[in-house]
Structures are given as structure tokens and as C-alpha cells.
Amino acid sequence: MKLSQELEKSDGYIQSITSGRSSASIEMIFEICEFFDISVSDFFYEEINLSSEKYATLELLRSNINKLDDSDFIIIATLARQLVEKNNSI
């Protein structure tokens, strides 16, 4: 298995992680992300069905979220929670 060779881990270890029998360490997650050239957030990102317009907007939000200061981040998070609660009450 190429992944196990690249990461210098046994095939059994990699298989135990992919099957869910074992959990990967934080260091291993970073190594796997580097191997696949993806971000850690993409590694944990749950696939959802979005229109191309919503997906583009989500990507824009994701690319800019770290640029916000803490107070602005809290405002965005609060607004998102309020909108979800409003839509769930309809």
C-alpha cells in the first residue's frame, strides 16, 4: 500500500485506521493530509449536497473565516445559529 510506505507505517496500522478499529493520532492526521495534499478541515469536512452557488459561497466563507477577529467571528456564528433556529421553527 503506497500510503503505508510513504508514511512508513505498516499496512495493518493503516487498515485499522481506515476500518475504524483504531483512531489516528493528530500527527498521523497531519501526515495523511500532507500525503493527499488536503487541509485538515477538508479531511474532516462532511460532504453535503449544495448547489454550485451555495458551494462557492461556502468556499468564500471558509477562505475568509480566519481573517476575522474574535468578535466578528462570534457575530457570524451567532447569526448563523439564529438563522438555523428560525428556519427550523417554520
C-alpha positions in Angstrom: 0.0 0.0 0.0 1.5 3.3 -1.1 0.2 5.3 1.8 1.7 3.0 4.4 5.0 3.0 2.6 5.1 6.8 2.3 4.1 7.3 6.0 6.5 4.4 7.0 3.6 2.6 8.8 2.5 -1.0 8.4 -0.3 -1.9 6.1 -2.2 -3.3 9.2 -1.9 0.0 11.0 -3.3 2.0 8.1 -6.1 -0.6 7.6 -7.0 -0.4 11.3 -7.4 3.4 10.9 -9.4 3.2 7.7 -11.7 0.5 9.1 -12.4 2.4 12.3 -10.8 -0.1 14.6 -8.2 2.4 15.6 -8.0 6.2 15.7 -5.2 8.1 14.1 -3.1 10.4 16.2 -3.1 14.1 15.5 0.4 13.8 14.0 -0.9 10.9 11.7 -3.8 13.0 10.6 -1.4 15.8 9.6 0.8 13.3 7.7 -2.2 11.8 5.9 -3.4 15.3 4.9 0.0 16.2 3.6 0.2 12.9 1.6 -3.2 13.7 -0.1 -2.4 17.4 -0.3 -5.6 18.4 1.5 -6.2 20.6 4.5 -7.1 19.2 7.9 -10.5 20.9 7.6 -11.1 19.2 4.3 -10.1 15.9 5.9 -12.9 16.3 8.5 -15.4 18.1 6.2 -18.7 16.2 5.9 -19.9 16.1 2.4 -23.2 17.9 1.9 -25.3 18.4 -1.2 -25.1 22.1 -2.2 -25.9 24.0 -5.3 -22.9 25.3 -7.1 -23.8 28.8 -5.9 -24.0 27.8 -2.2 -20.8 25.8 -2.6 -19.0 28.8 -4.0 -20.3 31.0 -1.1 -19.3 28.4 1.4 -15.8 28.2 0.0 -15.5 32.0 0.1 -16.6 31.9 3.8 -14.2 29.2 4.6 -11.3 31.0 2.9 -12.0 34.2 4.8 -13.1 33.0 8.3 -9.6 33.0 9.7 -9.2 36.7 8.8 -12.0 37.7 11.2 -11.2 38.9 14.7 -12.8 37.0 17.6 -15.7 39.5 18.0 -16.6 39.4 14.3 -16.4 35.6 14.3 -18.8 35.4 17.2 -21.2 37.7 15.3 -21.1 35.4 12.2 -21.6 32.3 14.4 -24.5 33.8 16.3 -26.2 35.0 13.1 -25.8 31.5 11.6 -27.3 29.9 14.7 -30.2 32.3 14.7 -31.0 31.7 11.0 -30.9 27.9 11.5 -33.2 28.2 14.6 -35.6 30.5 12.6 -35.7 28.1 9.6 -36.2 25.1 11.9 -39.2 26.8 13.6 -41.0 27.4 10.3 
